[in-house]
Amino acid sequence: MAKVEIYTWRTCPFCVRAKGLLDRKGVSYTEHAVDGDEPGRDAMAARGDGRRSVPQIFIDDRHIGGCDDLHALERSGELDPLLNA
C-alpha cells in the first residue's frame, strides 16, 4: 500500500473533503496539520512546487496536489493504481 500524506488545516472544508475520499477508500494516511505552523507550511510548500494552499497531498512522495486534483484522479480511474502501488 502506498504511503499517503496530507497537509491540512483543521477547519478547511477542502481538507475535510479530501480526507473523506481517502477514508471512504479505506486508505490510511499521515496528516500534517499546519494551522498556524509557518515552518510546517514552508516545508509543505517546498515539497509541493511552492503551493501554500491546503490540502496538499502526496502519494509515495509524489506531489498529487489539492482536493480537486485528488478527486480528478478518482474520476479518471488513476487514483486506485497510485494507492495500490
N, C-alpha and C positions, 0 to 999 in steps of 0.2 A: 504494500500500500504506500502511496506517495506521502511525502512529508508536506503538510499544508500549514501555512502561516498566514494570519490575517491581522493587519494593523487596524485598530478601531478607536472610536470614541464611544463611550458607553451609551450616549443619548442619540447617536447618529442613526436615522431611520434606514439609510442605505447599508450601514453596517449590520443592522438587525436583519435586513432582507437577505444580505449575502450569507450571514451565518445560518439563517433559516433554510436556505437552499442546501448548504453543506449538511446541516442537521438532518434534513429530510432524506438525504442520500446516505446517512449513516457514516459520514466522514468525520474522523477525529482531526482536530486542528489545534494549533497553538495560537492563542490570542495575545496580541501585544496591545494593551490599552495605552494610547498616547495622549489621553486627556491631560492637558497642562504639562506634558513631558516633552519640552523642546528638544533635549538631546535624543530622546526616543524618536521624535518626529523627524529630526535631522537624519538619523540612521535609516529610517524608513525611506526618506527621500533619496538618500544615497543609493539605496538598493533599487528604488523604483523610478529610475530615469528622471529624478528631480521632482516627481509628483508628490505634492504635500497634502492632497485631499485624501479623505478616508472614505471607505476602506481601501487599503492596498493589499492585494492577495498574491501570494507566492506559492507555487506548487513545485516541489523539489528544487527550490532556489530559483525557479524561473518566474519572472515577473508576469503575472496574468493581467493585472490592472485592478479596476474597481468593480463595483457591484454590477454595472451594466455589462462590463466585459465578461464577468463570470456567467451571467445569465445568457449572454450571446453564445458562449461556448456550450452551454447546456442545450440551447435551442438548436445549434448546428450539429449536435451529437459528438462534439470534440472533447467535452469535459470528462466523461467516463474513462476514455483511454488515458488521459493525463492522470486521473486519480488512481487508476489501477496499474500504472507503470511499474 
